[in-house]
């Protein structure tokens, strides 16, 4: 009885810690990173402008689903609209959208791994560790569809694996819809996913037989064409018509693949030092932010007020050590009889694909950034999971706990902790917090009052830039008058009090401010949403109505016991 109780408490303690770290990692990203400063935000904000009716098409080639979900999330903040907090509102909407997509991916990953006969406690530890896995942290921060590709890829693996267990055709239909969504989302992600699936399941695909394979291919093609048509109507471009900027009108030299300067890596492991070396780039980038677009970006609070010691490059050295350990252990596992070796190998597919793109299609020699790991981070994540599983299976409890603790502390250090606090830093945190969804919860527990949002009496002063604001300028926190930026304007408003200061003052004296019309959705991608809803309903149907305790060759019912 005692042993059972101990096991029960241990499992629920682990679940609690996993949930808490998932939420804390979300809140940390939300408060410390502004996604408006993420790579290509200004370019891809065209999707916001399209969905909110400011322009007739996006003029871009990527799929609509990810960007619509972000626009929908932002549309829920109409009651909070004010120019003063506009960058923060946009960033928070991006990050909470990414968070829900991430959680959906974690749920699929849990089902996938449990189906692979992985111990549930190990799966929960894996999910905990993914909250501290730098490639996944990066995806959760930025305005890029790779986080959606991660989740779709996980559910694709789930669908294929459950088909192989049950031989139920509905799982193949489910998988076909996911493939069509991935292929229409982003070309680079589509190529990497297709290569990965062929690598993992080539024998099983051949065994389907010509008739079944032809039928599924035709079904997938039809869904793909319908999605492509809807995307084209909104974008004016096909997913293959990527608009390359002039700095990418180059290809890498062959030496990019094999050149490596150890002295450069150790003496100056900073941005642009490894532009001509694939290996050097990967060693710094995999577990850190080599291109300074996430936590090493000086406009991020992750970067501000860091406490450094021993060596200014100590964080980079930890990153290099972790990357080296990751790939050495990966290669070691590939030479063992580990039954999940194919999943461990996946990062090399992503690296090879992006190396090919760099050598023969496009490359920016000033940055080398075609090798950014967010292009194939979903493959790194799957490989990381199976490597950790292999490690836990081979090591005793003490070594596993020690290694896990050390790893988490390393990542916390790499992304910018510990920190010292000062007045401007604390004010900036409070400023960011005051516009969040969860601000009132924070006020409730801290017994603070009126710390959230903007009072009606102050609305006009804030909205029209009459108030000071803590901003990051030239890498430093400064307080200055806030000036609304044109590139943040996402939609037109018919409410004069949002456009003219005098009208705003008159309005505030006579009535309460209602919801603005600034974030009103005016275009909706019906087919994309229908595909997403179909995937969700399929999963829910099986969770709710299928009761069998295990999967067998005669049934596709699931085991959650």
C-alpha positions as CSV (number, residue, x, y, z in Angstrom):
1,X,0.0,0.0,0.0
2,X,2.8,2.4,0.9
3,X,4.7,1.6,-2.3
4,X,1.5,2.3,-4.3
5,X,0.9,5.6,-2.5
6,X,4.5,6.7,-3.0
7,X,4.3,5.9,-6.7
8,X,1.0,7.8,-6.9
9,X,2.4,10.9,-5.2
10,X,5.6,10.7,-7.2
11,X,3.6,10.7,-10.5
12,X,1.4,13.6,-9.5
13,X,4.3,15.6,-8.2
14,X,6.0,15.2,-11.5
15,X,2.9,16.2,-13.4
16,X,2.6,19.3,-11.2
17,X,6.2,20.3,-11.7
18,X,5.8,19.9,-15.4
19,X,2.7,22.1,-15.6
20,X,4.3,24.7,-13.4
21,X,7.5,24.9,-15.5
22,X,5.5,25.1,-18.6
23,X,3.5,28.1,-17.3
24,X,6.6,29.7,-15.8
25,X,8.5,29.4,-19.1
26,X,5.5,31.0,-20.9
27,X,5.3,33.9,-18.4
28,X,9.1,34.4,-18.6
29,X,9.0,34.7,-22.4
30,X,6.0,36.9,-22.3
31,X,7.5,39.4,-19.9
32,X,11.1,39.3,-21.1
33,X,10.8,39.1,-24.9
34,X,8.9,41.4,-27.3
35,X,7.9,39.3,-30.3
36,X,7.5,42.4,-32.3
37,X,11.3,42.4,-32.4
38,X,11.5,38.8,-33.7
39,X,13.0,37.9,-37.1
40,X,11.0,39.4,-40.0
41,X,8.1,40.5,-37.8
42,X,7.6,43.7,-39.9
43,X,7.5,41.7,-43.1
44,X,5.0,39.1,-41.8
45,X,2.8,41.7,-40.0
46,X,1.3,42.0,-43.5
47,X,-0.8,39.1,-42.5
48,X,-2.3,41.1,-39.6
49,X,-3.0,43.9,-42.0
50,X,-4.7,41.6,-44.4
51,X,-6.9,39.9,-41.8
52,X,-7.8,43.2,-40.2
53,X,-8.7,44.7,-43.6
54,X,-6.0,47.2,-44.1
55,X,-4.8,45.6,-47.4
56,X,-6.4,43.3,-50.0
57,X,-3.8,40.6,-49.9
58,X,-0.8,39.7,-47.8
59,X,1.7,39.7,-50.7
60,X,3.4,36.8,-49.1
61,X,3.6,33.1,-49.8
62,X,3.1,31.3,-46.5
63,X,0.0,29.4,-45.3
64,X,-2.8,31.4,-43.7
65,X,-3.6,29.2,-40.7
66,X,-0.7,30.2,-38.3
67,X,-1.1,33.9,-39.0
68,X,-4.9,33.8,-38.7
69,X,-4.7,32.1,-35.3
70,X,-2.5,35.0,-34.2
71,X,-4.8,37.6,-35.7
72,X,-7.8,35.9,-33.9
73,X,-5.9,36.0,-30.6
74,X,-5.1,39.7,-31.1
75,X,-8.8,40.4,-32.0
76,X,-9.7,39.3,-28.5
77,X,-7.7,42.3,-27.1
78,X,-10.0,45.0,-28.7
79,X,-11.1,46.2,-25.2
80,X,-7.4,46.7,-24.3
81,X,-6.4,48.6,-27.4
82,X,-4.2,51.7,-26.8
83,X,-1.2,52.9,-28.8
84,X,0.9,53.0,-25.7
85,X,0.7,49.2,-25.2
86,X,0.3,48.2,-28.8
87,X,3.7,46.5,-29.2
88,X,3.1,44.6,-26.0
89,X,-0.4,43.6,-27.0
90,X,0.8,42.2,-30.3
91,X,3.7,40.4,-28.6
92,X,1.5,38.9,-26.0
93,X,-1.0,37.7,-28.6
94,X,1.8,36.0,-30.6
95,X,3.2,34.3,-27.5
96,X,-0.1,33.0,-26.1
97,X,-1.0,31.7,-29.6
98,X,2.4,30.0,-29.8
99,X,1.8,28.7,-26.2
100,X,-1.5,27.0,-27.1
101,X,0.0,25.5,-30.3
102,X,3.0,24.3,-28.2
103,X,0.7,22.7,-25.6
104,X,-1.3,20.9,-28.3
105,X,2.0,19.6,-29.6
106,X,3.1,18.4,-26.2
107,X,-0.2,16.5,-25.9
108,X,0.4,14.8,-29.2
109,X,4.0,14.1,-28.2
110,X,2.8,12.4,-25.0
111,X,0.4,10.1,-26.9
112,X,3.1,9.3,-29.5
113,X,5.7,8.4,-26.9
114,X,3.4,6.4,-24.7
115,X,2.4,4.5,-27.8
116,X,6.1,3.7,-28.3
117,X,6.1,2.0,-24.9
118,X,8.0,4.8,-23.2
119,X,7.4,5.0,-19.4
120,X,5.0,7.8,-18.6
121,X,7.2,9.2,-15.9
122,X,10.0,9.5,-18.5
123,X,7.6,11.2,-20.9
124,X,6.6,13.8,-18.2
125,X,10.3,14.5,-17.5
126,X,10.8,14.9,-21.3
127,X,8.0,17.5,-21.5
128,X,9.6,19.3,-18.5
129,X,13.0,19.3,-20.3
130,X,11.4,20.6,-23.5
131,X,10.5,23.8,-21.6
132,X,14.2,24.3,-21.3
133,X,15.2,23.1,-24.8
134,X,16.6,26.2,-26.6
135,X,15.3,25.5,-30.1
136,X,11.8,25.1,-28.6
137,X,12.2,28.2,-26.5
138,X,13.0,30.1,-29.6
139,X,10.0,28.8,-31.5
140,X,7.7,29.9,-28.7
141,X,9.0,33.5,-28.8
142,X,9.0,34.4,-32.5
143,X,6.3,35.2,-35.1
144,X,7.1,32.2,-37.3
145,X,5.0,29.2,-38.4
146,X,7.6,26.6,-37.4
147,X,5.9,26.2,-34.0
148,X,2.8,25.1,-35.9
149,X,4.9,22.8,-38.1
150,X,6.3,21.2,-34.9
151,X,2.8,20.5,-33.6
152,X,1.5,19.2,-36.9
153,X,4.6,17.0,-37.3
154,X,4.1,15.4,-33.9
155,X,0.5,14.7,-34.7
156,X,1.6,13.3,-38.1
157,X,3.9,10.9,-36.3
158,X,1.1,10.0,-34.0
159,X,-1.3,9.3,-36.9
160,X,1.1,7.1,-38.8
161,X,2.1,5.1,-35.7
162,X,-1.5,4.5,-34.7
163,X,-2.3,3.4,-38.2
164,X,0.6,0.9,-38.1
165,X,-0.9,-0.5,-34.8
166,X,-4.5,-0.5,-35.8
167,X,-4.5,-0.7,-39.7
168,X,-7.5,1.6,-39.5
169,X,-7.8,3.8,-42.6
170,X,-9.1,6.8,-40.6
171,X,-5.6,7.4,-39.2
172,X,-4.2,7.7,-42.7
173,X,-6.9,10.2,-43.7
174,X,-6.1,12.1,-40.5
175,X,-2.4,12.0,-41.5
176,X,-3.2,13.1,-45.1
177,X,-4.9,16.3,-43.9
178,X,-1.9,17.1,-41.7
179,X,0.5,16.6,-44.6
180,X,-1.6,18.9,-46.8
181,X,-1.6,21.6,-44.0
182,X,2.2,21.3,-43.5
183,X,3.0,21.5,-47.2
184,X,0.9,24.6,-47.6
185,X,2.3,26.3,-44.5
186,X,5.9,26.8,-45.6
187,X,8.0,25.4,-48.4
188,X,11.2,24.7,-46.4
189,X,9.3,23.0,-43.6
190,X,7.4,21.0,-46.1
191,X,10.5,19.6,-47.8
192,X,12.1,18.7,-44.4
193,X,8.9,17.0,-43.2
194,X,8.5,15.0,-46.4
195,X,12.1,13.8,-46.4
196,X,11.8,12.9,-42.7
197,X,8.6,10.9,-43.2
198,X,10.1,9.0,-46.2
199,X,13.2,8.2,-44.1
200,X,11.2,7.0,-41.1
201,X,8.5,5.1,-42.8
202,X,9.7,4.2,-46.4
203,X,9.2,0.4,-45.9
204,X,5.7,0.9,-44.4
205,X,4.8,3.3,-47.3
206,X,5.8,0.7,-49.9
207,X,3.8,-2.0,-48.1
208,X,0.6,0.1,-48.5
209,X,0.3,-1.2,-52.0
210,X,-0.3,0.8,-55.2
211,X,-4.1,1.1,-54.8
212,X,-4.1,2.4,-51.3
213,X,-1.1,4.6,-51.9
214,X,-2.7,6.1,-55.0
215,X,-6.0,6.8,-53.2
216,X,-4.3,8.5,-50.3
217,X,-2.0,10.5,-52.6
218,X,-5.0,11.7,-54.6
219,X,-6.9,12.6,-51.4
220,X,-3.9,14.5,-50.0
221,X,-3.4,16.3,-53.4
222,X,-7.0,17.4,-53.4
223,X,-6.8,18.8,-49.9
224,X,-3.5,20.5,-50.8
225,X,-5.0,22.1,-54.0
226,X,-8.0,23.4,-52.1
227,X,-5.8,24.8,-49.3
228,X,-3.4,26.3,-51.9
229,X,-6.3,28.0,-53.7
230,X,-7.6,29.6,-50.5
231,X,-4.0,30.7,-49.6
232,X,-3.4,32.0,-53.1
233,X,-6.7,34.1,-53.0
234,X,-5.4,35.8,-49.9
235,X,-1.7,35.9,-50.7
236,X,-1.5,36.5,-54.4
237,X,1.4,34.0,-54.3
238,X,1.8,30.2,-54.1
239,X,3.7,28.6,-51.3
240,X,6.6,27.9,-53.7
241,X,6.9,31.6,-54.7
242,X,9.1,32.8,-51.9
243,X,10.1,36.5,-52.3
244,X,13.9,36.3,-51.7
245,X,15.5,39.6,-50.5
246,X,18.7,40.7,-52.3
247,X,21.1,39.7,-49.6
248,X,20.2,36.0,-50.3
249,X,21.0,36.2,-54.0
250,X,24.2,34.1,-53.3
251,X,25.2,30.6,-52.7
252,X,27.7,29.3,-50.2
253,X,31.2,28.1,-51.1
254,X,31.8,24.3,-50.8
255,X,34.3,25.2,-48.0
256,X,31.3,26.3,-45.9
257,X,30.6,22.6,-45.3
258,X,34.1,21.6,-44.0
259,X,35.9,24.7,-42.9
260,X,36.3,25.1,-39.1
261,X,38.5,27.4,-37.1
262,X,38.8,26.3,-33.5
263,X,40.6,29.4,-32.4
264,X,37.9,31.7,-33.8
265,X,35.3,29.6,-32.1
266,X,36.9,29.7,-28.7
267,X,38.3,33.3,-28.8
268,X,35.3,35.0,-30.4
269,X,32.2,32.9,-30.2
270,X,29.9,35.8,-31.2
271,X,27.6,36.7,-34.1
272,X,29.1,36.6,-37.6
273,X,32.3,34.9,-36.4
274,X,31.2,31.6,-37.9
275,X,29.5,32.8,-41.1
276,X,31.8,30.7,-43.3
277,X,31.7,27.5,-41.1
278,X,28.7,25.2,-40.9
279,X,30.1,23.3,-38.0
280,X,31.1,26.5,-36.1
281,X,27.6,27.9,-36.7
282,X,25.9,24.7,-35.4
283,X,28.1,24.5,-32.3
284,X,27.1,27.9,-31.0
285,X,23.5,28.1,-32.4
286,X,22.0,24.8,-31.4
287,X,21.8,25.5,-27.6
288,X,22.2,29.3,-27.8
289,X,21.2,32.3,-29.8
290,X,24.2,32.8,-32.1
291,X,22.5,35.4,-34.4
292,X,21.2,37.4,-31.4
293,X,17.5,37.3,-32.3
294,X,16.1,35.8,-29.1
295,X,17.6,36.0,-25.6
296,X,20.9,37.5,-26.8
297,X,19.1,40.4,-28.6
298,X,19.9,43.6,-26.7
299,X,16.3,44.7,-27.1
300,X,15.2,41.7,-25.0
301,X,15.0,41.8,-21.2
302,X,16.6,38.3,-21.3
303,X,19.7,40.2,-22.4
304,X,19.4,43.1,-20.0
305,X,21.0,43.2,-16.5
306,X,22.8,39.9,-16.8
307,X,25.4,38.9,-14.2
308,X,28.5,37.5,-15.9
309,X,31.4,36.0,-14.2
310,X,34.7,34.1,-14.9
311,X,34.6,34.9,-18.7
312,X,32.4,37.1,-20.9
313,X,31.8,34.1,-23.2
314,X,31.0,31.6,-20.5
315,X,27.4,31.3,-21.7
316,X,28.7,30.5,-25.3
317,X,31.1,28.0,-23.9
318,X,28.3,26.2,-22.1
319,X,26.3,26.2,-25.3
320,X,29.2,24.7,-27.3
321,X,29.7,22.1,-24.6
322,X,26.0,21.1,-24.7
323,X,25.9,21.0,-28.5
324,X,29.1,18.8,-28.6
325,X,27.6,16.5,-25.9
326,X,24.3,16.3,-27.8
327,X,25.9,15.3,-31.2
328,X,28.6,13.1,-29.8
329,X,25.9,11.2,-27.8
330,X,23.7,11.1,-30.9
331,X,26.4,9.6,-33.0
332,X,27.2,7.1,-30.3
333,X,23.5,6.0,-30.1
334,X,23.5,5.5,-33.9
335,X,26.1,2.8,-33.5
336,X,24.1,0.9,-30.9
337,X,21.2,-1.4,-31.3
338,X,18.7,1.2,-30.0
339,X,15.4,0.5,-31.7
340,X,14.6,4.2,-32.1
341,X,17.8,5.2,-34.0
342,X,15.9,6.6,-36.9
343,X,14.2,9.2,-34.7
344,X,17.6,10.0,-33.2
345,X,19.1,10.6,-36.7
346,X,16.4,13.2,-37.7
347,X,18.5,16.4,-37.2
348,X,20.9,15.4,-39.9
349,X,18.0,15.5,-42.4
350,X,17.3,19.1,-41.4
351,X,21.0,20.1,-41.5
352,X,21.5,18.4,-44.9
353,X,18.4,20.0,-46.4
354,X,19.4,23.5,-45.3
355,X,23.1,22.9,-46.3
356,X,21.8,22.0,-49.8
357,X,19.8,25.2,-49.9
358,X,22.8,27.2,-48.8
359,X,25.1,25.6,-51.5
360,X,22.7,25.6,-54.4
361,X,19.7,27.9,-53.9
362,X,20.2,30.9,-51.6
363,X,22.6,32.1,-48.9
364,X,23.5,35.3,-47.1
365,X,27.3,35.3,-46.7
366,X,27.2,38.1,-44.2
367,X,25.3,35.9,-41.6
368,X,25.2,32.3,-42.8
369,X,21.7,32.3,-41.4
370,X,20.2,29.7,-43.7
371,X,21.5,27.3,-41.0
372,X,19.3,28.7,-38.3
373,X,18.0,25.8,-36.3
374,X,14.4,26.9,-36.2
375,X,14.0,25.6,-39.7
376,X,14.4,22.1,-38.4
377,X,13.9,22.5,-34.7
378,X,11.0,20.0,-34.7
379,X,13.5,17.4,-35.8
380,X,15.9,18.4,-33.1
381,X,13.1,18.1,-30.6
382,X,12.2,14.6,-31.5
383,X,15.8,13.5,-31.5
384,X,16.4,15.2,-28.1
385,X,13.4,13.2,-26.7
386,X,14.7,9.8,-27.8
387,X,18.2,10.6,-26.7
388,X,17.0,11.6,-23.2
389,X,14.9,8.4,-23.1
390,X,18.0,6.3,-24.0
391,X,20.0,8.1,-21.3
392,X,17.4,7.5,-18.6
393,X,17.2,3.8,-19.6
394,X,21.0,3.4,-19.2
395,X,21.6,5.5,-16.1
396,X,20.6,5.1,-12.4
397,X,18.3,7.4,-10.6
398,X,21.1,9.6,-9.0
399,X,22.9,10.2,-12.3
400,X,19.6,11.0,-14.1
401,X,18.5,13.5,-11.5
402,X,21.9,15.1,-11.3
403,X,22.2,15.4,-15.1
404,X,18.7,16.8,-15.4
405,X,19.3,19.4,-12.7
406,X,22.6,20.4,-14.2
407,X,21.1,20.7,-17.7
408,X,18.3,23.0,-16.5
409,X,20.7,25.2,-14.6
410,X,22.9,25.5,-17.7
411,X,20.0,26.6,-19.9
412,X,18.7,29.1,-17.3
413,X,22.2,30.6,-17.3
414,X,22.5,30.6,-21.1
415,X,19.3,32.5,-21.6
416,X,20.4,35.3,-19.3
417,X,20.1,34.5,-15.6
418,X,21.0,35.4,-12.9
419,X,20.2,39.1,-13.2
420,X,20.6,42.2,-11.1
421,X,17.7,44.5,-10.6
422,X,17.5,48.3,-10.9
423,X,14.7,50.8,-11.1
424,X,14.3,50.9,-14.9
425,X,14.4,47.1,-15.2
426,X,11.7,46.7,-12.5
427,X,9.5,49.4,-14.1
428,X,9.8,47.7,-17.5
429,X,8.7,44.4,-16.0
430,X,5.8,46.1,-14.4
431,X,5.0,47.9,-17.6
432,X,4.9,44.7,-19.5
433,X,2.9,42.9,-16.8
434,X,0.2,45.6,-16.7
435,X,-1.1,44.8,-20.2
436,X,-1.0,40.9,-19.9
437,X,-4.0,38.6,-19.6
438,X,-2.9,37.4,-16.2
439,X,-2.2,40.8,-14.6
440,X,-5.3,40.8,-12.4
441,X,-4.4,37.4,-11.1
442,X,-0.9,38.8,-10.2
443,X,-2.6,41.8,-8.5
444,X,-4.9,39.5,-6.5
445,X,-2.1,37.5,-5.0
446,X,0.2,40.4,-4.4
447,X,-2.6,42.6,-3.0
448,X,-1.8,45.4,-5.4
449,X,-4.5,47.6,-6.9
450,X,-5.0,49.3,-10.2
451,X,-1.8,48.0,-11.6
452,X,-3.4,46.6,-14.8
453,X,-4.3,48.4,-18.0
454,X,-4.9,52.1,-18.3
455,X,-7.6,54.1,-16.4
456,X,-10.2,55.7,-18.6
457,X,-9.2,59.2,-17.3
458,X,-5.6,58.6,-18.6
459,X,-6.5,56.8,-21.9
460,X,-6.0,59.8,-24.2
461,X,-2.7,60.8,-22.6
462,X,-1.3,57.3,-23.1
463,X,-2.8,56.7,-26.5
464,X,-1.4,59.9,-28.1
465,X,2.1,59.7,-26.7
466,X,1.8,62.2,-23.9
467,X,3.2,59.8,-21.3
468,X,6.8,58.5,-20.6
469,X,7.5,54.9,-21.2
470,X,10.5,52.6,-20.4
471,X,11.9,51.4,-23.7
472,X,15.2,49.8,-24.8
473,X,17.3,52.1,-26.9
474,X,20.8,51.3,-28.1
475,X,20.8,48.3,-25.8
476,X,19.9,50.3,-22.7
477,X,16.7,50.8,-20.7
478,X,15.7,54.5,-20.9
479,X,12.6,56.5,-20.0
480,X,11.3,58.8,-22.6
481,X,8.1,60.1,-24.3
482,X,6.4,57.3,-26.2
483,X,6.0,57.8,-30.0
484,X,3.6,55.5,-31.8
485,X,5.4,53.7,-34.6
486,X,3.8,53.5,-38.1
487,X,4.8,49.9,-38.7
488,X,2.7,48.8,-35.6
489,X,-0.5,50.2,-37.2
490,X,-2.4,47.1,-38.3
491,X,-5.8,48.4,-39.1
492,X,-7.9,51.5,-39.7
493,X,-10.4,52.7,-37.1
494,X,-13.8,54.4,-37.7
495,X,-13.8,55.6,-34.1
496,X,-12.6,59.3,-34.2
497,X,-11.4,59.2,-30.6
498,X,-8.7,56.8,-31.6
499,X,-7.4,59.1,-34.3
500,X,-7.8,62.7,-33.0
501,X,-6.6,63.8,-29.6
502,X,-9.2,66.5,-29.0
503,X,-12.0,64.0,-29.9
504,X,-10.6,61.5,-27.5
505,X,-10.6,64.0,-24.6
506,X,-14.2,65.0,-25.4
507,X,-15.3,61.4,-25.6
508,X,-13.6,60.5,-22.3
509,X,-15.5,63.3,-20.6
510,X,-18.9,62.2,-21.7
511,X,-18.8,58.3,-21.7
512,X,-16.8,55.2,-21.0
513,X,-14.5,53.8,-23.7
514,X,-16.0,50.7,-25.2
515,X,-14.2,48.1,-27.3
516,X,-12.2,49.5,-30.2
517,X,-12.8,48.2,-33.8
518,X,-9.1,48.2,-34.5
519,X,-8.6,44.4,-34.3
520,X,-11.7,43.3,-36.1
521,X,-11.2,40.2,-38.3
522,X,-12.4,40.9,-41.8
523,X,-11.0,37.8,-43.7
524,X,-11.3,34.2,-42.4
525,X,-9.5,31.2,-44.1
526,X,-12.5,28.8,-43.9
527,X,-10.8,25.8,-45.5
528,X,-7.6,26.1,-43.3
529,X,-9.8,26.3,-40.2
530,X,-12.0,23.4,-41.3
531,X,-8.8,21.2,-41.7
532,X,-7.6,22.2,-38.2
533,X,-11.0,21.6,-36.7
534,X,-11.2,18.2,-38.4
535,X,-7.9,17.2,-36.8
536,X,-9.0,18.3,-33.4
537,X,-12.4,16.6,-33.6
538,X,-10.8,13.4,-34.7
539,X,-8.6,13.4,-31.7
540,X,-11.4,14.4,-29.3
541,X,-13.7,11.7,-30.7
542,X,-11.2,9.0,-30.0
543,X,-10.4,10.3,-26.6
544,X,-14.0,10.6,-25.5
545,X,-15.8,7.7,-27.2
546,X,-13.2,5.0,-27.7
547,X,-13.0,3.0,-24.5
548,X,-10.7,0.0,-25.2
549,X,-7.7,-0.1,-22.9
550,X,-5.1,-1.1,-25.5
551,X,-4.3,-1.0,-29.1
552,X,-4.3,-4.2,-31.0
553,X,-4.1,-5.2,-34.7
554,X,-7.9,-5.5,-34.7
555,X,-8.6,-2.1,-33.0
556,X,-7.4,1.4,-33.1
557,X,-8.4,2.2,-29.5
558,X,-6.0,3.9,-27.2
559,X,-4.3,3.1,-23.9
560,X,-4.3,5.8,-21.3
561,X,-4.0,3.6,-18.2
